[in-house]
């Protein structure tokens, strides 16, 4: 459901949130831990830093750490940096056909429900939720 860039950004943020020491992590180390190509990750980290989700320090002991509490970083805050979050208007059943509430296809209302649930998931789940090992 997520673009590759969003997925990689979430991996990086979850890895940083999981580090209970709160220390800075070098981009190279983060790339290795998250299995993200380093050159791709550098660009993602720069975008996360511009969005004030990450803080970075330079130097031999430098690296990246979360700029906010992971409980305060919603998945929507991250994913919306890299992709547009909006309901699709394309019909699931007919190519190049627009479905709407007035002219729905047989899947329209079900698909609309899935999209609402996806949006709610992004709005309510945080990096802390993904970083926890306690799964219910």
Secondary structure in CASP SS format (residue, H / E / C, confidence):
PFRMAT SS
TARGET T0000
AUTHOR 0000-0000-0000
METHOD secondary structure of the structure
MODEL  1
X C 1.00
X C 1.00
X C 1.00
X H 1.00
X H 1.00
X H 1.00
X H 1.00
X H 1.00
X H 1.00
X H 1.00
X H 1.00
X H 1.00
X H 1.00
X H 1.00
X H 1.00
X H 1.00
X H 1.00
X H 1.00
X C 1.00
X C 1.00
X C 1.00
X C 1.00
X C 1.00
X C 1.00
X E 1.00
X C 1.00
X H 1.00
X H 1.00
X H 1.00
X H 1.00
X H 1.00
X H 1.00
X H 1.00
X H 1.00
X C 1.00
X C 1.00
X C 1.00
X H 1.00
X H 1.00
X H 1.00
X H 1.00
X H 1.00
X H 1.00
X H 1.00
X H 1.00
X H 1.00
X H 1.00
X H 1.00
X H 1.00
X H 1.00
X C 1.00
X C 1.00
X C 1.00
X E 1.00
X E 1.00
X E 1.00
X E 1.00
X C 1.00
X C 1.00
X C 1.00
X C 1.00
X C 1.00
X E 1.00
X E 1.00
X E 1.00
X E 1.00
X C 1.00
X C 1.00
X C 1.00
X H 1.00
X H 1.00
X H 1.00
X C 1.00
X E 1.00
X H 1.00
X H 1.00
X H 1.00
X H 1.00
X H 1.00
X H 1.00
X H 1.00
X H 1.00
X C 1.00
X C 1.00
X C 1.00
X C 1.00
X C 1.00
X C 1.00
X C 1.00
X E 1.00
X C 1.00
X C 1.00
X C 1.00
X C 1.00
X C 1.00
X C 1.00
X C 1.00
X E 1.00
X C 1.00
X C 1.00
X C 1.00
X C 1.00
X C 1.00
X C 1.00
X C 1.00
X C 1.00
X C 1.00
X H 1.00
X H 1.00
X H 1.00
X H 1.00
X H 1.00
X H 1.00
X H 1.00
X H 1.00
X H 1.00
X H 1.00
X H 1.00
X H 1.00
X H 1.00
X H 1.00
X H 1.00
X H 1.00
X H 1.00
X C 1.00
X E 1.00
X H 1.00
X H 1.00
X H 1.00
X H 1.00
X H 1.00
X C 1.00
X C 1.00
X C 1.00
X C 1.00
X C 1.00
END
